[in-house]
Amino acid sequence: MQRDYWFSSAHTLAKLDTPEAVGKEAARRTLQRLGARKIASTRVPVVLDPMVARTILDNIADAVNGDSIYRHSSFLAGKLGEQIAGANVTMVDDGTMPGGFGTSPFDGEGIPSRRTVVIENGVLKSYLLNTYTARKLGLKTTGNAARGLTGNPGISSGNFFLQPGTRTPQQIIKDVKQGLYITDFLGFGVNLVTGDFSRGAGGMWIENGEFTYPVEEITVAGNFKDMLNNISEIGNDLEFRGSTACPTLRIDGMTIAGQ
């Protein structure tokens, strides 16, 4: 038995995919997992499906959260202005994007929303801050305060995304001689204090640029300090299905734990 899913989200009905299109994609993703097997432990490049890649950005958003920074519970604490990723990596938080899922005129403290370049060409340029954490760090708020019904304001990203590249997902996959295309992550094996990453995964095995068979019951491991520097390819398929979005990614040198 295998399972998968698909969905469409938009602010207007006219922009939603049709139910038939959503159903066909959910079926395609599920059927491609039939006959999945384990693989031997190895170290290979991995290509992340956009739906999986955006969970990596969720982790990075947590790592640049001002609360984590001033408490020194993030591997990015004290790294402002340093090269922490490859020169091809630029991440942006934009609370002003027209029609964005994370767009708002102002944050939870009444500060106007803004566009913040968090990582530019691999250099950590900014954290995500509210006024409290900004004072703690001797910086200025980035307009990312988030308020619930009770309690003090926390911090939340607006529209957080990785700038897309120029190559299609098909071109990225075609260049992989042997590797893994990941369509699913399981569990919560992320330690933001050390940057250690280890999660269960499933996907498709790649041989000579082609999908050969589905893979399941494996673990993908690495450390964000290496992973951010080993992003060798970024796809051109950036699409927002929520407030966080990421195109297809290729990360070299990930450890696969199998049988």
HELIX and SHEET records of a PDB file:
HELIX    1   1 LEU A   13  LYS A   15  5                                   3    
HELIX    2   2 PRO A   19  LEU A   31  1                                  13    
HELIX    3   3 PRO A   50  ALA A   63  1                                  14    
HELIX    4   4 GLY A   66  TYR A   70  1                                   5    
HELIX    5   5 THR A  131  LEU A  137  1                                   7    
HELIX    6   6 PRO A  169  LYS A  174  1                                   6    
HELIX    7   7 PHE A  224  MET A  227  1                                   4    
SHEET    1   A 6 VAL A 190  ASN A 191  0                                        
SHEET    2   A 6 ASP A 196  GLU A 207 -1                                        
SHEET    3   A 6 GLN A 178  LEU A 186 -1                                        
SHEET    4   A 6 THR A  42  LEU A  48  1                                        
SHEET    5   A 6 LEU A 249  ALA A 257 -1                                        
SHEET    6   A 6 GLU A 210  ASN A 223 -1                                        
SHEET    1   B 6 VAL A 190  ASN A 191  0                                        
SHEET    2   B 6 ASP A 196  GLU A 207 -1                                        
SHEET    3   B 6 GLN A 178  LEU A 186 -1                                        
SHEET    4   B 6 THR A  42  LEU A  48  1                                        
SHEET    5   B 6 LEU A 249  ALA A 257 -1                                        
SHEET    6   B 6 ILE A 231  ILE A 234 -1                                        
SHEET    1   C 5 VAL A 123  LEU A 124  0                                        
SHEET    2   C 5 ARG A 115  GLU A 120 -1                                        
SHEET    3   C 5 MET A  91  ASP A  94 -1                                        
SHEET    4   C 5 PHE A 160  LEU A 162 -1                                        
SHEET    5   C 5 THR A 244  ALA A 245  1                                        
SHEET    1   D 2 ALA A 145  ALA A 146  0                                        
SHEET    2   D 2 GLY A 154  ILE A 155 -1                                        
END                                                                             
